[in-house]
Amino acid sequence: MKQSIENIAVIGTGVIGTGWIIRFLFNKKKVLVFDPNLKQKKFLINEIKRVKPILNKIYKKKIDLSRQLKFCNSIREAVKNADHIQENAPENESLKIKIIKEISENTKKNIIIASSSSGLLPSKIQSQCLNPKRLIIAHPFNPVYLLPLVELVPGKKTDKRFINKADKFYSNIGMKTLILKKELPGYLSDRLQESMWRESLHIINEGYATTKDLDDAIIYGPGLRWSLMGTFLTFHLAGGKMGMEHMLEQFGPALKLPWTKLKAPTLSKSLKKKIIEGTKAQSKNKSINSLSNRRDNFLIDLQKLLLKYKI
């Protein structure tokens, strides 16, 4: 359990898998990559080229792709000598079970197999895994190479030693680990995001606001506070000198008001059209790469502020 983690196998190179690869590379790890879709290799290389000038602002050492990055022809080739596995297959339970089984049959017995699932239960995913005690969820947030949060979720058969090892590993590559006490569908952050997403769909569907209106409602309001303090500390301050105690007395009854609709609306053609046209207008014809660069530079500056004002 004490072996160092230097060689990391990444299975799947979509947006999340690519984000992991970039973070691992900039932390001087060797990355062994497999994706059955050969077109993803071009996407990965282009993303590395795009983010290098941005990440060079925060990482002093340069990456060496010829030495650090290897594309493999199979899962077995990628995982057989790896010290850590990061699985990023599509969010399909049966597919993940199959892939995790294959990974577990071809890798060293006592290394972490981490799934990047954004909501599936680890107990289900580890159901056919050899030595299932090493299977955990390590759920990151996009862009993985910049956002520090990673939710660590144990399954029913997960050994706490592997959670502890994962905690240390992800912390050492600059991440903020959040360990769930027990498995929960959707984990933590995504459940909070999904509740806001459902409410937003209702507001748009019923014609109260545009996508830009709702994004502005977050960007220029609670979003600014949330970068420094979450919902509970924000409400604690809203209670004045008595803090949360007064907040609950004053605003607790409002929880019974029919403001929210937690059940999602049907994604009808008209609702999809409103959302797609709204976000297209918001982007002002800027490319995805241009918008991504804007986001990444902002996140770097924002995290510097977060460190400055950390309690």
C-alpha positions as CSV (number, residue, x, y, z in Angstrom):
1,M,0.0,0.0,0.0
2,K,3.0,2.4,0.4
3,Q,4.3,2.3,-3.1
4,S,4.6,5.6,-4.9
5,I,2.2,6.5,-7.7
6,E,4.2,7.5,-10.8
7,N,2.5,5.6,-13.7
8,I,-1.2,6.3,-14.1
9,A,-3.5,4.5,-16.5
10,V,-6.3,6.6,-17.9
11,I,-9.2,4.7,-19.6
12,G,-11.3,7.0,-21.7
13,T,-10.3,10.4,-23.1
14,G,-13.4,12.4,-23.3
15,V,-13.6,15.8,-21.6
16,I,-13.1,14.4,-18.1
17,G,-10.5,11.8,-19.0
18,T,-8.5,14.5,-20.9
19,G,-8.8,16.8,-18.0
20,W,-7.3,14.1,-15.7
21,I,-4.5,13.4,-18.2
22,I,-3.5,17.1,-18.3
23,R,-3.5,17.4,-14.5
24,F,-1.4,14.2,-14.2
25,L,1.1,15.4,-16.8
26,F,1.6,18.8,-15.2
27,N,2.2,16.9,-11.9
28,K,5.1,15.1,-13.6
29,K,3.3,11.7,-13.8
30,K,3.7,9.2,-16.7
31,V,0.3,8.6,-18.2
32,L,-0.7,5.4,-20.1
33,V,-3.8,6.1,-22.2
34,F,-6.5,3.9,-23.8
35,D,-9.6,4.9,-25.7
36,P,-11.3,2.7,-28.3
37,N,-12.2,5.8,-30.3
38,L,-9.0,6.6,-32.1
39,K,-10.3,10.1,-33.0
40,Q,-10.0,11.1,-29.3
41,K,-6.2,11.1,-29.6
42,K,-6.4,14.2,-31.8
43,F,-8.8,15.9,-29.3
44,L,-6.5,15.1,-26.4
45,I,-3.4,16.5,-28.2
46,N,-5.2,19.6,-29.2
47,E,-6.5,20.2,-25.7
48,I,-3.0,19.8,-24.3
49,K,-1.7,22.4,-26.8
50,R,-4.6,24.8,-25.9
51,V,-4.1,24.7,-22.1
52,K,-0.3,24.7,-22.0
53,P,0.1,28.5,-22.2
54,I,-2.5,28.9,-19.5
55,L,-1.2,26.2,-17.1
56,N,2.4,27.4,-17.6
57,K,1.3,30.4,-15.4
58,I,0.8,28.1,-12.4
59,Y,3.2,25.2,-13.0
60,K,6.9,25.9,-13.0
61,K,8.0,22.7,-14.7
62,K,7.3,22.0,-18.3
63,I,5.7,18.7,-19.5
64,D,7.5,16.3,-21.8
65,L,5.0,14.5,-23.9
66,S,7.5,12.2,-25.5
67,R,8.5,10.9,-22.1
68,Q,5.3,11.2,-20.1
69,L,2.5,10.2,-22.4
70,K,1.9,6.8,-24.1
71,F,-1.0,5.7,-26.1
72,C,-1.9,2.0,-25.7
73,N,-3.8,-0.4,-27.9
74,S,-5.8,-2.1,-25.2
75,I,-7.0,-1.8,-21.6
76,R,-4.6,-4.5,-20.6
77,E,-1.6,-2.7,-22.1
78,A,-2.5,0.5,-20.3
79,V,-3.2,-1.0,-16.8
80,K,-0.8,-3.9,-16.4
81,N,2.1,-1.8,-15.0
82,A,0.1,1.1,-13.7
83,D,0.3,2.4,-10.1
84,H,-3.2,3.9,-10.2
85,I,-6.2,3.6,-12.6
86,Q,-8.5,6.4,-13.5
87,E,-11.6,5.1,-15.4
88,N,-13.7,7.6,-17.5
89,A,-16.1,5.5,-19.5
90,P,-19.5,7.0,-20.5
91,E,-22.0,7.2,-17.6
92,N,-23.5,3.7,-18.3
93,E,-23.7,1.3,-15.3
94,S,-23.4,-1.9,-17.3
95,L,-20.6,-0.6,-19.4
96,K,-18.6,0.6,-16.4
97,I,-19.1,-2.8,-14.6
98,K,-17.7,-4.5,-17.7
99,I,-14.7,-2.2,-18.0
100,I,-13.9,-2.2,-14.3
101,K,-14.0,-6.0,-14.4
102,E,-11.5,-6.1,-17.3
103,I,-9.3,-3.5,-15.6
104,S,-9.2,-5.6,-12.4
105,E,-8.3,-8.8,-14.2
106,N,-5.2,-7.2,-15.8
107,T,-3.7,-4.9,-13.2
108,K,-1.7,-5.2,-10.0
109,K,-3.8,-6.5,-7.1
110,N,-3.4,-3.7,-4.5
111,I,-3.6,-0.5,-6.5
112,I,-6.6,1.9,-6.5
113,I,-9.1,1.6,-9.3
114,A,-10.9,5.0,-9.4
115,S,-14.0,5.6,-11.4
116,S,-14.8,9.2,-12.4
117,S,-18.5,8.5,-12.4
118,S,-20.7,11.5,-11.7
119,G,-23.5,9.7,-9.9
120,L,-23.5,5.9,-10.1
121,L,-23.2,3.9,-6.9
122,P,-19.7,2.4,-6.4
123,S,-21.2,-0.8,-4.9
124,K,-22.9,-1.5,-8.2
125,I,-19.7,-0.7,-10.2
126,Q,-17.5,-2.9,-8.1
127,S,-19.9,-5.9,-8.3
128,Q,-17.7,-7.8,-10.7
129,C,-14.3,-6.3,-9.8
130,L,-11.6,-8.6,-8.6
131,N,-10.5,-7.5,-5.2
132,P,-13.4,-4.9,-5.0
133,K,-12.0,-3.3,-1.8
134,R,-9.8,-1.1,-3.9
135,L,-12.6,0.3,-6.1
136,I,-13.6,3.9,-5.3
137,I,-15.4,6.8,-6.9
138,A,-13.1,9.8,-7.6
139,H,-15.5,12.3,-9.1
140,P,-13.8,15.5,-10.4
141,F,-15.2,18.7,-11.8
142,N,-14.6,20.2,-15.3
143,P,-12.0,21.5,-16.1
144,V,-10.3,18.8,-14.0
145,Y,-6.8,20.3,-14.6
146,L,-7.9,23.5,-12.8
147,L,-10.9,22.8,-10.4
148,P,-9.5,21.2,-7.2
149,L,-12.6,19.4,-5.9
150,V,-12.7,15.6,-6.1
151,E,-15.4,13.6,-4.3
152,L,-14.2,10.3,-2.9
153,V,-17.0,7.8,-2.5
154,P,-16.5,4.3,-1.0
155,G,-18.7,1.3,-2.0
156,K,-19.9,-1.3,0.5
157,K,-16.9,-3.5,-0.2
158,T,-14.3,-0.6,-0.3
159,D,-11.5,-0.9,2.3
160,K,-10.9,2.4,4.1
161,R,-7.1,2.0,3.5
162,F,-7.7,2.7,-0.2
163,I,-9.8,5.8,0.5
164,N,-7.0,7.1,2.7
165,K,-4.4,6.3,0.0
166,A,-6.6,8.1,-2.6
167,D,-7.0,11.0,-0.3
168,K,-3.2,11.4,0.0
169,F,-2.6,10.9,-3.7
170,Y,-5.2,13.4,-4.9
171,S,-4.1,15.9,-2.3
172,N,-0.5,15.6,-3.5
173,I,-1.5,16.7,-7.0
174,G,-3.2,19.8,-5.8
175,M,-6.8,18.7,-5.3
176,K,-9.3,19.3,-2.5
177,T,-10.7,15.9,-1.4
178,L,-14.2,15.5,-0.1
179,I,-14.8,12.1,1.4
180,L,-18.4,10.9,1.7
181,K,-19.3,9.0,4.8
182,K,-21.3,6.5,2.7
183,E,-22.4,6.1,-0.9
184,L,-25.2,8.3,-2.2
185,P,-26.6,8.5,-5.8
186,G,-25.3,11.7,-7.4
187,Y,-22.9,12.3,-4.5
188,L,-22.9,15.9,-3.2
189,S,-22.0,18.7,-5.6
190,D,-23.9,17.3,-8.5
191,R,-27.1,16.9,-6.4
192,L,-26.9,20.6,-5.5
193,Q,-26.2,21.6,-9.1
194,E,-29.1,19.4,-10.4
195,S,-31.6,21.0,-8.1
196,M,-30.7,24.4,-9.5
197,W,-30.7,23.0,-13.1
198,R,-34.2,21.5,-12.7
199,E,-35.6,24.8,-11.3
200,S,-33.9,26.7,-14.1
201,L,-35.6,24.5,-16.7
202,H,-39.0,25.2,-15.2
203,I,-38.4,29.0,-15.2
204,I,-37.4,28.9,-18.9
205,N,-40.1,26.5,-19.9
206,E,-42.8,28.8,-18.3
207,G,-41.4,31.9,-20.0
208,Y,-40.2,33.9,-16.9
209,A,-36.6,34.3,-18.1
210,T,-33.9,33.6,-20.7
211,T,-30.8,31.4,-20.2
212,K,-28.8,34.7,-19.9
213,D,-31.1,36.1,-17.2
214,L,-30.6,33.0,-15.1
215,D,-26.9,32.9,-15.6
216,D,-26.7,36.6,-14.7
217,A,-28.8,35.8,-11.6
218,I,-26.0,33.6,-10.4
219,I,-22.9,35.4,-11.8
220,Y,-23.7,38.8,-10.2
221,G,-25.4,37.5,-7.1
222,P,-24.8,34.3,-5.1
223,G,-22.1,33.0,-7.4
224,L,-19.7,35.7,-6.2
225,R,-20.3,34.7,-2.6
226,W,-20.2,31.0,-3.3
227,S,-16.6,31.2,-4.6
228,L,-15.6,32.1,-1.0
229,M,-18.3,30.6,1.2
230,G,-20.9,28.0,0.6
231,T,-24.7,28.1,1.2
232,F,-24.5,27.5,5.0
233,L,-21.9,30.0,5.8
234,T,-23.6,32.5,3.6
235,F,-26.9,32.0,5.4
236,H,-25.0,32.1,8.7
237,L,-24.0,35.7,7.9
238,A,-27.5,36.5,6.7
239,G,-28.7,35.9,10.3
240,G,-26.8,39.0,11.6
241,K,-25.2,38.8,15.1
242,M,-27.2,35.7,16.0
243,G,-26.0,33.9,12.9
244,M,-27.7,30.8,11.7
245,E,-30.0,30.6,14.8
246,H,-31.7,33.8,13.8
247,M,-31.6,32.9,10.1
248,L,-33.6,29.7,10.7
249,E,-36.1,31.5,13.0
250,Q,-36.6,34.3,10.5
251,F,-36.6,32.5,7.2
252,G,-37.3,28.8,8.1
253,P,-41.1,29.2,7.5
254,A,-40.3,30.2,3.9
255,L,-39.3,26.6,3.2
256,K,-43.0,25.8,3.1
257,L,-43.8,28.4,0.4
258,P,-44.4,26.9,-3.1
259,W,-41.4,28.5,-4.7
260,T,-39.6,25.5,-6.1
261,K,-40.5,22.6,-8.3
262,L,-38.0,19.9,-7.6
263,K,-39.4,17.5,-10.3
264,A,-37.8,18.3,-13.6
265,P,-40.0,19.3,-16.6
266,T,-40.2,17.3,-19.8
267,L,-37.4,18.3,-22.2
268,S,-39.9,19.1,-25.0
269,K,-38.7,20.4,-28.4
270,S,-39.8,23.9,-27.5
271,L,-37.8,23.9,-24.2
272,K,-34.7,22.5,-25.9
273,K,-35.0,25.2,-28.5
274,K,-35.2,28.0,-25.9
275,I,-32.1,26.6,-24.1
276,I,-30.0,26.0,-27.2
277,E,-30.9,29.4,-28.8
278,G,-30.4,31.2,-25.5
279,T,-26.9,29.8,-24.8
280,K,-26.0,30.4,-28.5
281,A,-26.9,34.0,-28.1
282,Q,-25.0,34.3,-24.8
283,S,-21.8,32.9,-26.4
284,K,-21.8,35.8,-29.0
285,N,-20.5,33.4,-31.7
286,K,-17.3,32.8,-29.8
287,S,-15.8,29.3,-30.3
288,I,-15.7,26.7,-27.6
289,N,-11.9,27.0,-27.4
290,S,-12.2,30.8,-26.9
291,L,-14.8,30.4,-24.2
292,S,-12.7,27.7,-22.5
293,N,-9.6,29.9,-22.5
294,R,-11.7,32.7,-20.9
295,R,-13.0,30.4,-18.2
296,D,-9.6,28.8,-17.5
297,N,-7.8,32.2,-17.1
298,F,-10.6,33.4,-14.8
299,L,-10.4,30.3,-12.6
300,I,-6.7,30.7,-12.2
301,D,-7.2,34.3,-11.0
302,L,-10.2,33.3,-8.8
303,Q,-8.3,30.6,-7.0
304,K,-5.5,33.0,-6.2
305,L,-8.1,35.2,-4.6
306,L,-9.5,32.2,-2.7
307,L,-6.1,31.4,-1.3
308,K,-5.6,35.1,-0.3
309,Y,-8.8,35.2,1.7
310,K,-8.8,31.6,3.1
311,I,-9.7,31.4,6.8
